[in-house]
């Protein structure tokens, strides 16, 4: 079965740029979606199809996908961006989630 | 606006079954599918399966095959997820979420806590 690998945690200084990676075999050939989940809340879609932002998501959030790695980039990180982030793809008619990355804003 | 409203928290004994409902509003129910995703305490997201609200076709996670059944009622725009033979490791928050095959999951329900305990 297809696997997605994310770092357990990423730290970023307030106002700096955070990058969260999602590794998978030839993931560049798949559409990658990213979700933000804050404690006690349901996940929220922040990037779909590699690099597209849903309505209401700040331009500070962007995504890229190539080769074996997809990346979620958060520019000018704010305290409110502190959350768990999950990448997701479809593989063989099944949804696959990465293990999640806890983003800490210092 | 799109809303998915789930049924309330449940406490079940091992071996029992649970059925969670998810009422959709704000969009044409049959134009999208519904995924069910669960999250054990302190853990990540686990996809359970997907159902087409158009024709009822389902894809279940291999791990849950035989224990889970997903259905929809188009007359009330409601999706259901039934999980049988509950075990303690089924304790989790269960989410319904809107999405089509190969597409992003764009709206999520509020979650339903299911606790399995003797």
gemmi code that builds the backbone of each chain (N, CA, C; Angstrom):
import gemmi

chains = {
    "A": [
        ("UNK", (0.839, -1.188, 0.000), (0.000, 0.000, 0.000), (0.885, 1.253, 0.000)),
        ("UNK", (0.317, 2.326, -0.501), (1.059, 3.574, -0.636), (1.240, 4.243, 0.716)),
        ("UNK", (2.420, 4.795, 0.937), (2.708, 5.446, 2.219), (3.179, 6.880, 2.008)),
        ("UNK", (2.766, 7.746, 2.918), (3.203, 9.142, 2.934), (3.961, 9.397, 4.227)),
        ("UNK", (5.130, 10.021, 4.096), (5.989, 10.254, 5.258), (6.125, 11.745, 5.535)),
        ("UNK", (5.768, 12.140, 6.740), (5.904, 13.531, 7.177), (6.782, 13.581, 8.424)),
        ("UNK", (7.515, 14.700, 8.603), (8.249, 14.862, 9.861), (7.257, 15.009, 11.010)),
        ("UNK", (7.629, 14.484, 12.175), (6.725, 14.565, 13.322), (6.483, 16.010, 13.746)),
        ("UNK", (7.526, 16.822, 13.660), (7.402, 18.198, 14.126), (8.284, 19.133, 13.319)),
        ("UNK", (7.816, 20.367, 13.205), (8.560, 21.445, 12.572), (8.380, 22.684, 13.441)),
        ("UNK", (9.470, 23.399, 13.663), (9.405, 24.649, 14.418), (9.781, 25.812, 13.519)),
        ("UNK", (9.147, 26.951, 13.765), (9.429, 28.141, 12.963), (9.320, 29.363, 13.866)),
        ("UNK", (10.194, 30.306, 13.651), (10.119, 31.550, 14.404), (8.980, 32.407, 13.880)),
        ("UNK", (8.367, 33.141, 14.752), (7.272, 34.029, 14.376), (7.707, 34.938, 13.221)),
        ("UNK", (6.900, 34.977, 12.168), (7.201, 35.830, 11.023), (8.100, 35.212, 9.966)),
        ("UNK", (8.642, 34.039, 10.270), (9.514, 33.360, 9.304), (8.721, 32.357, 8.473)),
        ("UNK", (9.439, 31.609, 7.622), (8.812, 30.670, 6.701), (8.953, 29.237, 7.184)),
        ("UNK", (7.830, 28.525, 7.237), (7.832, 27.115, 7.609), (7.601, 26.268, 6.373)),
        ("UNK", (8.324, 25.171, 6.300), (8.136, 24.206, 5.205), (7.901, 22.826, 5.794)),
        ("UNK", (6.786, 22.234, 5.397), (6.425, 20.894, 5.865), (6.421, 19.970, 4.659)),
        ("UNK", (7.212, 18.904, 4.743), (7.349, 18.002, 3.606), (6.462, 16.768, 3.761)),
        ("UNK", (6.194, 16.163, 2.628), (5.382, 14.946, 2.551), (6.029, 14.069, 1.490)),
        ("UNK", (6.623, 12.970, 1.897), (7.342, 12.111, 0.973), (6.541, 10.893, 0.584)),
        ("UNK", (6.642, 10.536, -0.690), (5.971, 9.346, -1.198), (6.559, 8.953, -2.531)),
        ("UNK", (6.487, 7.695, -2.869), (7.056, 7.196, -4.112), (6.382, 7.861, -5.316)),
        ("UNK", (7.179, 8.645, -6.058), (6.666, 9.344, -7.244), (5.413, 10.156, -6.928)),
        ("UNK", (5.436, 10.816, -5.779), (4.261, 11.587, -5.366), (3.963, 12.713, -6.352)),
        ("UNK", (4.967, 13.122, -7.091), (4.774, 14.185, -8.070), (3.752, 13.840, -9.143)),
        ("UNK", (3.441, 12.554, -9.297), (2.458, 12.133, -10.287), (1.036, 12.130, -9.720)),
        ("UNK", (0.908, 12.456, -8.444), (-0.407, 12.453, -7.776), (-0.815, 13.870, -7.381)),
        ("UNK", (-2.096, 14.058, -7.148), (-2.592, 15.306, -6.581), (-2.493, 15.229, -5.060)),
        ("UNK", (-1.841, 16.225, -4.476), (-1.648, 16.241, -3.023), (-2.524, 17.336, -2.416)),
        ("UNK", (-3.177, 16.987, -1.330), (-4.017, 17.930, -0.593), (-3.473, 18.052, 0.825)),
        ("UNK", (-3.638, 19.235, 1.406), (-3.118, 19.513, 2.750), (-4.237, 20.011, 3.661)),
        ("UNK", (-4.194, 19.538, 4.905), (-5.201, 19.914, 5.899), (-4.516, 20.449, 7.145)),
        ("UNK", (-5.165, 21.429, 7.753), (-4.718, 21.988, 9.022), (-5.712, 21.549, 10.094)),
        ("UNK", (-5.215, 21.076, 11.219), (-6.102, 20.696, 12.306), (-5.603, 21.290, 13.623)),
        ("UNK", (-6.441, 22.119, 14.223), (-6.137, 22.684, 15.533), (-6.781, 21.818, 16.607)),
        ("UNK", (-6.254, 21.866, 17.825), (-6.749, 20.986, 18.899), (-8.256, 21.101, 19.095)),
        ("UNK", (-8.910, 19.949, 19.139), (-10.337, 19.903, 19.394), (-11.208, 20.298, 18.222)),
        ("UNK", (-10.606, 20.506, 17.055), (-11.371, 20.930, 15.884), (-11.237, 19.923, 14.746)),
        ("UNK", (-12.180, 19.993, 13.817), (-12.093, 19.179, 12.618), (-11.014, 19.743, 11.699)),
        ("UNK", (-10.444, 18.894, 10.850), (-9.460, 19.402, 9.874), (-10.083, 20.416, 8.928)),
        ("UNK", (-9.224, 21.264, 8.395), (-9.619, 22.265, 7.405), (-8.699, 22.128, 6.201)),
        ("UNK", (-9.276, 22.112, 5.014), (-8.489, 22.042, 3.776), (-7.771, 23.369, 3.568)),
        ("UNK", (-6.438, 23.323, 3.398), (-5.697, 24.567, 3.170), (-5.056, 24.628, 1.779)),
        ("UNK", (-4.769, 23.467, 1.189), (-4.230, 23.402, -0.177), (-4.836, 22.174, -0.855)),
        ("UNK", (-5.316, 22.346, -2.091), (-5.795, 21.197, -2.849), (-5.079, 21.127, -4.191)),
        ("UNK", (-4.993, 19.941, -4.711), (-4.300, 19.678, -5.989), (-2.957, 20.396, -6.031)),
        ("UNK", (-2.138, 20.073, -5.078), (-0.730, 20.484, -4.988), (-0.525, 21.928, -4.547)),
        ("UNK", (-1.247, 22.865, -5.173), (-0.860, 24.266, -4.981), (-2.026, 25.249, -4.996)),
        ("UNK", (-3.239, 24.761, -4.896), (-4.405, 25.645, -4.980), (-4.968, 25.919, -3.579)),
        ("UNK", (-5.309, 27.179, -3.350), (-5.855, 27.578, -2.050), (-7.371, 27.706, -2.124)),
        ("UNK", (-8.091, 27.044, -1.206), (-9.547, 27.268, -1.143), (-9.839, 28.710, -0.738)),
        ("UNK", (-11.045, 29.123, -1.032), (-11.479, 30.452, -0.625), (-11.331, 30.616, 0.890)),
        ("UNK", (-10.768, 31.744, 1.295), (-10.626, 32.032, 2.716), (-9.293, 31.638, 3.315)),
        ("UNK", (-8.483, 30.904, 2.559), (-7.154, 30.531, 3.049), (-6.161, 31.624, 2.645)),
        ("UNK", (-5.391, 32.136, 3.595), (-4.468, 33.248, 3.276), (-3.442, 32.881, 2.218)),
        ("UNK", (-3.008, 33.890, 1.470), (-1.998, 33.687, 0.429), (-0.660, 33.233, 1.024)),
        ("UNK", (-0.496, 33.379, 2.326), (0.738, 32.922, 2.974), (0.933, 31.408, 2.842)),
        ("UNK", (-0.162, 30.697, 2.585), (-0.096, 29.237, 2.437), (0.089, 28.898, 0.950)),
        ("UNK", (1.084, 28.075, 0.660), (1.303, 27.639, -0.712), (1.805, 26.204, -0.708)),
        ("UNK", (1.727, 25.574, -1.868), (2.162, 24.190, -1.962), (2.884, 23.916, -3.261)),
        ("UNK", (3.712, 22.873, -3.242), (4.399, 22.429, -4.441), (4.528, 20.915, -4.379)),
        ("UNK", (4.771, 20.317, -5.534), (4.853, 18.856, -5.583), (5.697, 18.439, -6.772)),
        ("UNK", (6.752, 17.679, -6.514), (7.622, 17.233, -7.593), (8.412, 16.025, -7.120)),
        ("UNK", (8.657, 15.110, -8.050), (9.475, 13.953, -7.709), (8.870, 13.125, -6.594)),
        ("UNK", (9.604, 12.968, -5.514), (9.152, 12.163, -4.392), (8.744, 12.987, -3.179)),
        ("UNK", (8.632, 14.331, -3.365), (8.313, 15.179, -2.218), (7.321, 16.279, -2.577)),
        ("UNK", (6.301, 16.398, -1.735), (5.398, 17.542, -1.792), (5.694, 18.416, -0.577)),
        ("UNK", (5.511, 19.721, -0.740), (5.853, 20.648, 0.327), (4.746, 21.665, 0.541)),
        ("UNK", (4.393, 21.847, 1.804), (3.500, 22.933, 2.208), (4.379, 24.037, 2.789)),
        ("UNK", (4.230, 25.245, 2.265), (5.022, 26.382, 2.726), (4.101, 27.412, 3.370)),
        ("UNK", (4.476, 27.846, 4.554), (3.709, 28.869, 5.257), (4.637, 30.052, 5.485)),
        ("UNK", (4.369, 31.157, 4.799), (5.205, 32.350, 4.925), (4.678, 33.243, 6.030)),
        ("UNK", (5.577, 34.022, 6.598), (5.216, 34.974, 7.662), (4.365, 34.258, 8.714)),
        ("UNK", (4.919, 33.202, 9.261), (4.180, 32.363, 10.201), (3.645, 33.172, 11.381)),
        ("UNK", (2.398, 32.844, 11.741), (1.735, 33.521, 12.863), (1.443, 32.501, 13.962)),
        ("UNK", (1.178, 33.007, 15.138), (0.856, 32.122, 16.258), (-0.367, 31.258, 15.941)),
        ("UNK", (-1.299, 31.817, 15.198), (-2.512, 31.096, 14.843), (-2.300, 29.971, 13.850)),
        ("UNK", (-1.097, 29.870, 13.280), (-0.786, 28.780, 12.343), (-0.339, 27.524, 13.087)),
        ("UNK", (-0.127, 27.641, 14.378), (0.291, 26.481, 15.158), (-0.820, 25.432, 15.142)),
        ("UNK", (-0.493, 24.251, 14.632), (-1.496, 23.212, 14.399), (-0.800, 21.952, 13.901)),
        ("UNK", (-1.599, 20.914, 13.727), (-1.131, 19.712, 13.030), (-1.502, 19.839, 11.558)),
        ("UNK", (-0.596, 19.412, 10.695), (-0.821, 19.471, 9.257), (-0.679, 18.068, 8.663)),
        ("UNK", (-1.635, 17.728, 7.806), (-1.657, 16.406, 7.175), (-1.665, 16.547, 5.659)),
        ("UNK", (-0.839, 15.751, 4.978), (-0.946, 15.650, 3.535), (-1.817, 14.441, 3.206)),
        ("UNK", (-2.359, 14.430, 1.996), (-3.299, 13.367, 1.600), (-3.268, 13.188, 0.098)),
        ("UNK", (-3.337, 11.936, -0.338), (-3.487, 11.607, -1.747), (-4.534, 10.513, -1.876)),
        ("UNK", (-4.959, 10.281, -3.105), (-5.761, 9.116, -3.448), (-4.832, 8.113, -4.129)),
        ("UNK", (-4.956, 6.850, -3.749), (-4.167, 5.796, -4.376), (-5.039, 4.557, -4.495)),
        ("UNK", (-5.213, 4.068, -5.708), (-6.026, 2.856, -5.934), (-7.398, 2.975, -5.273)),
        ("UNK", (-8.055, 4.072, -5.520), (-9.416, 4.338, -5.014), (-9.503, 4.397, -3.501)),
        ("UNK", (-8.374, 4.638, -2.840), (-8.371, 4.795, -1.380), (-7.677, 6.095, -1.010)),
        ("UNK", (-8.118, 6.674, 0.101), (-7.464, 7.873, 0.617), (-6.297, 7.461, 1.504)),
        ("UNK", (-5.178, 8.133, 1.312), (-4.009, 7.903, 2.152), (-3.633, 9.229, 2.806)),
        ("UNK", (-3.485, 9.223, 4.120), (-3.034, 10.397, 4.861), (-1.591, 10.184, 5.309)),
        ("UNK", (-0.835, 11.279, 5.332), (0.442, 11.247, 6.009), (0.210, 11.189, 7.512)),
        ("UNK", (1.266, 10.923, 8.255), (1.140, 10.762, 9.690), (0.911, 12.060, 10.452)),
        ("UNK", (1.094, 13.184, 9.771), (0.860, 14.466, 10.412), (2.133, 15.105, 10.944)),
        ("UNK", (2.179, 16.439, 10.874), (3.309, 17.219, 11.376), (2.790, 18.292, 12.321)),
        ("UNK", (3.375, 18.335, 13.506), (2.994, 19.377, 14.455), (3.857, 20.607, 14.211)),
        ("UNK", (3.220, 21.704, 13.835), (3.936, 22.956, 13.609), (3.910, 23.795, 14.879)),
        ("UNK", (5.101, 24.149, 15.348), (5.229, 25.020, 16.517), (5.780, 26.365, 16.063)),
        ("UNK", (5.109, 27.431, 16.458), (5.564, 28.789, 16.134), (6.201, 29.379, 17.383)),
        ("UNK", (7.485, 29.653, 17.289), (8.255, 30.104, 18.458), (8.194, 31.613, 18.624)),
    ],
    "B": [
        ("UNK", (-24.684, 27.779, 3.030), (-23.325, 27.290, 3.160), (-23.350, 25.775, 3.416)),
        ("UNK", (-22.294, 25.119, 2.981), (-22.202, 23.676, 3.155), (-22.047, 23.351, 4.637)),
        ("UNK", (-22.869, 22.410, 5.103), (-22.759, 21.944, 6.492), (-22.937, 20.443, 6.541)),
        ("UNK", (-22.146, 19.819, 7.383), (-22.295, 18.401, 7.696), (-22.449, 18.314, 9.202)),
        ("UNK", (-23.623, 17.872, 9.654), (-23.919, 17.821, 11.077), (-24.062, 16.368, 11.516)),
        ("UNK", (-23.205, 15.968, 12.430), (-23.149, 14.576, 12.859), (-23.946, 14.342, 14.132)),
        ("UNK", (-24.271, 13.091, 14.368), (-24.977, 12.694, 15.575), (-24.046, 12.778, 16.782)),
        ("UNK", (-24.638, 12.633, 17.965), (-23.909, 12.877, 19.195), (-23.027, 11.722, 19.649)),
        ("UNK", (-22.291, 12.005, 20.711), (-21.324, 11.047, 21.239), (-22.004, 9.749, 21.675)),
        ("UNK", (-21.245, 8.669, 21.580), (-21.743, 7.334, 21.913), (-20.758, 6.642, 22.846)),
        ("UNK", (-21.308, 5.834, 23.752), (-20.497, 4.950, 24.580), (-20.998, 3.534, 24.346)),
        ("UNK", (-20.107, 2.660, 23.945), (-20.494, 1.289, 23.614), (-19.595, 0.286, 24.337)),
        ("UNK", (-20.150, -0.889, 24.528), (-19.361, -1.972, 25.119), (-18.663, -2.762, 24.012)),
        ("UNK", (-17.533, -3.389, 24.324), (-16.854, -4.223, 23.336), (-17.807, -5.264, 22.763)),
        ("UNK", (-17.719, -5.432, 21.435), (-18.579, -6.379, 20.755), (-19.855, -5.782, 20.208)),
        ("UNK", (-20.199, -4.584, 20.657), (-21.415, -3.933, 20.193), (-21.177, -3.252, 18.837)),
        ("UNK", (-22.242, -2.614, 18.336), (-22.169, -1.863, 17.081), (-22.518, -0.408, 17.348)),
        ("UNK", (-22.059, 0.458, 16.452), (-22.410, 1.870, 16.536), (-22.770, 2.348, 15.131)),
        ("UNK", (-23.753, 3.253, 15.072), (-24.129, 3.839, 13.784), (-24.129, 5.349, 13.946)),
        ("UNK", (-23.304, 6.014, 13.172), (-23.153, 7.466, 13.232), (-23.816, 8.071, 12.000)),
        ("UNK", (-24.558, 9.138, 12.202), (-25.207, 9.801, 11.075), (-24.549, 11.131, 10.765)),
        ("UNK", (-24.759, 11.601, 9.539), (-24.127, 12.815, 9.038), (-25.115, 13.475, 8.081)),
        ("UNK", (-25.764, 14.538, 8.537), (-26.780, 15.201, 7.713), (-26.153, 16.365, 6.958)),
        ("UNK", (-26.291, 16.324, 5.647), (-25.692, 17.342, 4.780), (-26.706, 18.404, 4.381)),
        ("UNK", (-26.231, 19.616, 4.227), (-27.079, 20.699, 3.737), (-26.213, 21.727, 3.011)),
        ("UNK", (-26.863, 22.542, 2.201), (-26.145, 23.618, 1.520), (-25.565, 23.244, 0.174)),
        ("UNK", (-25.820, 22.022, -0.282), (-25.338, 21.604, -1.607), (-26.194, 20.439, -2.084)),
        ("UNK", (-26.027, 20.072, -3.351), (-26.754, 18.934, -3.913), (-26.085, 17.647, -3.446)),
        ("UNK", (-26.762, 16.956, -2.547), (-26.169, 15.803, -1.849), (-25.627, 14.761, -2.826)),
        ("UNK", (-26.372, 14.491, -3.879), (-25.996, 13.400, -4.785), (-24.861, 13.766, -5.745)),
        ("UNK", (-24.375, 14.995, -5.677), (-23.289, 15.417, -6.562), (-21.898, 15.129, -5.983)),
        ("UNK", (-21.853, 14.657, -4.753), (-20.572, 14.410, -4.089), (-20.622, 13.086, -3.345)),
        ("UNK", (-19.427, 12.609, -2.988), (-19.345, 11.470, -2.100), (-19.094, 11.912, -0.678)),
        ("UNK", (-19.119, 10.938, 0.218), (-18.816, 11.180, 1.628), (-17.729, 10.205, 2.056)),
        ("UNK", (-16.652, 10.748, 2.590), (-15.637, 9.911, 3.227), (-15.873, 9.900, 4.729)),
        ("UNK", (-15.506, 8.809, 5.357), (-15.484, 8.724, 6.818), (-14.033, 8.566, 7.256)),
        ("UNK", (-13.661, 9.384, 8.226), (-12.286, 9.442, 8.714), (-12.351, 9.390, 10.239)),
        ("UNK", (-11.485, 8.620, 10.862), (-11.482, 8.593, 12.320), (-10.115, 8.996, 12.867)),
        ("UNK", (-10.136, 9.388, 14.130), (-8.912, 9.851, 14.774), (-8.917, 9.383, 16.232)),
        ("UNK", (-8.065, 8.420, 16.524), (-7.931, 7.936, 17.893), (-7.271, 9.020, 18.745)),
        ("UNK", (-7.466, 8.979, 20.051), (-6.908, 10.025, 20.922), (-5.412, 10.196, 20.723)),
        ("UNK", (-4.999, 11.418, 20.414), (-3.589, 11.734, 20.234), (-2.947, 11.179, 18.980)),
        ("UNK", (-3.763, 10.630, 18.087), (-3.224, 10.008, 16.873), (-3.591, 10.808, 15.624)),
        ("UNK", (-3.140, 10.296, 14.480), (-3.402, 10.967, 13.215), (-4.741, 10.566, 12.608)),
        ("UNK", (-4.954, 11.023, 11.375), (-6.200, 10.754, 10.663), (-6.128, 9.392, 9.981)),
        ("UNK", (-7.204, 8.634, 10.107), (-7.295, 7.313, 9.464), (-8.540, 7.276, 8.601)),
        ("UNK", (-8.344, 7.063, 7.296), (-9.479, 6.964, 6.378), (-10.152, 5.623, 6.524)),
        ("UNK", (-11.494, 5.652, 6.624), (-12.254, 4.422, 6.808), (-12.908, 3.952, 5.513)),
        ("UNK", (-13.271, 4.883, 4.672), (-13.937, 4.494, 3.441), (-14.678, 5.664, 2.830)),
        ("UNK", (-15.307, 5.381, 1.700), (-15.989, 6.410, 0.928), (-17.232, 5.826, 0.317)),
        ("UNK", (-18.273, 6.663, 0.216), (-19.501, 6.243, -0.441), (-19.938, 7.320, -1.410)),
        ("UNK", (-20.359, 6.891, -2.577), (-20.947, 7.811, -3.534), (-22.393, 8.075, -3.136)),
        ("UNK", (-22.737, 9.333, -2.950), (-24.122, 9.664, -2.645), (-24.992, 9.591, -3.899)),
        ("UNK", (-24.357, 9.457, -5.041), (-25.102, 9.374, -6.314), (-25.678, 7.976, -6.526)),
        ("UNK", (-24.802, 6.951, -6.345), (-25.274, 5.589, -6.637), (-25.010, 4.583, -5.519)),
        ("UNK", (-24.444, 5.054, -4.400), (-24.222, 4.162, -3.271), (-22.983, 3.287, -3.375)),
        ("UNK", (-22.185, 3.442, -4.421), (-20.945, 2.670, -4.514), (-20.035, 2.993, -3.329)),
        ("UNK", (-19.343, 1.963, -2.850), (-18.481, 2.147, -1.682), (-17.065, 1.622, -1.928)),
        ("UNK", (-16.110, 2.233, -1.252), (-14.744, 1.732, -1.114), (-14.426, 1.759, 0.367)),
        ("UNK", (-14.060, 0.620, 0.922), (-13.726, 0.568, 2.339), (-12.223, 0.328, 2.520)),
        ("UNK", (-11.681, 0.877, 3.586), (-10.295, 0.578, 3.929), (-10.177, -0.916, 4.208)),
        ("UNK", (-9.125, -1.491, 3.685), (-8.939, -2.947, 3.810), (-8.991, -3.390, 5.268)),
        ("UNK", (-8.428, -2.578, 6.131), (-8.357, -2.911, 7.559), (-9.743, -3.102, 8.176)),
        ("UNK", (-10.753, -2.432, 7.637), (-12.084, -2.449, 8.234), (-13.083, -3.291, 7.449)),
        ("UNK", (-12.638, -3.850, 6.322), (-13.528, -4.683, 5.509), (-14.202, -5.742, 6.375)),
        ("UNK", (-15.516, -5.851, 6.227), (-16.263, -6.841, 6.988), (-16.843, -6.312, 8.285)),
        ("UNK", (-16.332, -5.186, 8.768), (-16.850, -4.619, 10.015), (-17.582, -3.294, 9.814)),
        ("UNK", (-17.372, -2.682, 8.667), (-17.950, -1.353, 8.442), (-18.925, -1.388, 7.267)),
        ("UNK", (-19.996, -0.615, 7.404), (-20.955, -0.439, 6.322), (-21.325, 1.034, 6.237)),
        ("UNK", (-21.227, 1.575, 5.036), (-21.603, 2.976, 4.799), (-22.814, 3.007, 3.880)),
        ("UNK", (-23.763, 3.847, 4.238), (-24.983, 3.983, 3.457), (-25.376, 5.448, 3.374)),
        ("UNK", (-26.294, 5.730, 2.463), (-26.850, 7.077, 2.374), (-28.361, 6.994, 2.219)),
        ("UNK", (-29.029, 8.055, 2.636), (-30.465, 8.221, 2.430), (-30.636, 9.539, 1.677)),
        ("UNK", (-30.850, 9.447, 0.377), (-30.912, 10.665, -0.439), (-32.163, 11.486, -0.120)),
        ("UNK", (-33.197, 10.857, 0.422), (-34.419, 11.613, 0.732), (-34.209, 12.601, 1.878)),
        ("UNK", (-33.217, 12.320, 2.718), (-32.929, 13.213, 3.837), (-31.512, 13.783, 3.779)),
        ("UNK", (-30.788, 13.511, 2.702), (-29.404, 13.987, 2.540), (-28.543, 13.593, 3.732)),
        ("UNK", (-28.675, 12.355, 4.127), (-27.949, 11.878, 5.307), (-27.103, 10.660, 4.955)),
        ("UNK", (-25.884, 10.661, 5.455), (-24.990, 9.523, 5.319), (-24.856, 8.834, 6.668)),
        ("UNK", (-24.637, 7.535, 6.609), (-24.502, 6.736, 7.845), (-23.246, 5.868, 7.754)),
        ("UNK", (-22.643, 5.659, 8.903), (-21.503, 4.747, 9.015), (-21.776, 3.833, 10.211)),
        ("UNK", (-21.830, 2.526, 9.942), (-22.016, 1.547, 11.006), (-20.741, 0.738, 11.167)),
        ("UNK", (-20.269, 0.624, 12.382), (-19.090, -0.176, 12.697), (-19.489, -1.240, 13.718)),
        ("UNK", (-19.189, -2.497, 13.399), (-19.616, -3.630, 14.222), (-18.445, -4.238, 14.971)),
        ("UNK", (-18.784, -5.127, 15.902), (-17.763, -5.851, 16.684), (-16.732, -4.884, 17.258)),
        ("UNK", (-17.233, -3.876, 17.950), (-16.355, -2.818, 18.445), (-15.326, -3.349, 19.440)),
        ("UNK", (-14.138, -2.751, 19.356), (-13.037, -3.071, 20.267), (-12.586, -1.767, 20.922)),
        ("UNK", (-11.771, -1.897, 21.934), (-11.315, -0.690, 22.637), (-10.517, 0.231, 21.712)),
        ("UNK", (-9.800, -0.355, 20.756), (-9.010, 0.497, 19.861), (-9.853, 1.159, 18.766)),
        ("UNK", (-11.154, 0.960, 18.809), (-12.063, 1.716, 17.934), (-12.474, 3.036, 18.582)),
        ("UNK", (-12.062, 3.250, 19.819), (-12.333, 4.521, 20.483), (-11.660, 5.650, 19.710)),
        ("UNK", (-12.469, 6.599, 19.251), (-11.944, 7.650, 18.373), (-13.026, 8.692, 18.129)),
        ("UNK", (-12.605, 9.818, 17.558), (-13.546, 10.771, 16.981), (-13.746, 10.377, 15.525)),
        ("UNK", (-14.992, 10.232, 15.130), (-15.342, 9.842, 13.776), (-15.876, 11.062, 13.037)),
        ("UNK", (-15.285, 11.324, 11.859), (-15.687, 12.458, 11.033), (-16.302, 11.976, 9.721)),
        ("UNK", (-17.364, 12.630, 9.297), (-17.785, 12.513, 7.915), (-17.248, 13.746, 7.186)),
        ("UNK", (-17.021, 13.602, 5.890), (-16.421, 14.698, 5.138), (-16.820, 14.579, 3.678)),
        ("UNK", (-17.043, 15.683, 3.039), (-17.480, 15.697, 1.642), (-16.297, 15.635, 0.701)),
        ("UNK", (-16.436, 14.802, -0.330), (-15.396, 14.763, -1.338), (-15.723, 13.748, -2.404)),
        ("UNK", (-15.240, 13.983, -3.583), (-15.424, 13.037, -4.676), (-14.153, 12.207, -4.836)),
        ("UNK", (-14.301, 11.103, -5.542), (-13.139, 10.247, -5.826), (-12.056, 11.096, -6.494)),
        ("UNK", (-10.854, 10.960, -6.000), (-9.665, 11.614, -6.529), (-9.613, 13.106, -6.225)),
        ("UNK", (-10.589, 13.607, -5.489), (-10.611, 15.036, -5.168), (-10.289, 15.263, -3.689)),
        ("UNK", (-10.085, 16.522, -3.345), (-9.835, 16.867, -1.949), (-11.106, 16.708, -1.129)),
        ("UNK", (-10.922, 16.534, 0.155), (-12.039, 16.519, 1.095), (-12.235, 17.960, 1.530)),
        ("UNK", (-13.325, 18.580, 1.087), (-13.387, 20.030, 1.249), (-14.224, 20.515, 2.426)),
        ("UNK", (-15.139, 19.695, 2.936), (-15.911, 20.070, 4.122), (-15.995, 18.886, 5.069)),
        ("UNK", (-15.884, 19.181, 6.343), (-15.871, 18.156, 7.386), (-17.015, 18.386, 8.369)),
        ("UNK", (-17.539, 17.286, 8.901), (-18.469, 17.392, 10.011), (-17.728, 17.750, 11.287)),
        ("UNK", (-18.490, 17.940, 12.346), (-17.886, 18.381, 13.608), (-17.234, 17.246, 14.388)),
        ("UNK", (-17.488, 16.023, 13.964), (-16.910, 14.866, 14.644), (-17.862, 14.274, 15.678)),
        ("UNK", (-17.771, 12.964, 15.835), (-18.568, 12.228, 16.826), (-17.627, 11.350, 17.629)),
        ("UNK", (-17.591, 11.549, 18.923), (-16.733, 10.732, 19.781), (-17.432, 9.410, 20.081)),
        ("UNK", (-16.772, 8.334, 19.740), (-17.261, 6.996, 20.076), (-16.267, 6.385, 21.068)),
        ("UNK", (-16.777, 6.042, 22.231), (-15.945, 5.444, 23.268), (-16.360, 3.997, 23.454)),
        ("UNK", (-15.392, 3.108, 23.360), (-15.662, 1.677, 23.559), (-15.001, 1.258, 24.868)),
        ("UNK", (-15.859, 0.889, 25.819), (-15.337, 0.565, 27.143), (-16.287, -0.388, 27.847)),
        ("UNK", (-15.713, -1.318, 28.576), (-16.536, -2.256, 29.339), (-16.949, -1.635, 30.672)),
    ],
}
model = gemmi.Model(1)
for chain_id, residues in chains.items():
    chain = gemmi.Chain(chain_id)
    for i, (resn, *xyz) in enumerate(residues, 1):
        res = gemmi.Residue()
        res.name, res.seqid = resn, gemmi.SeqId(i, " ")
        for name, pos in zip(("N", "CA", "C"), xyz):
            atom = gemmi.Atom()
            atom.name, atom.element = name, gemmi.Element(name[0])
            atom.pos, atom.b_iso = gemmi.Position(*pos), 0.0
            res.add_atom(atom)
        chain.add_residue(res)
    model.add_chain(chain)
structure = gemmi.Structure()
structure.add_model(model)
structure.setup_entities()
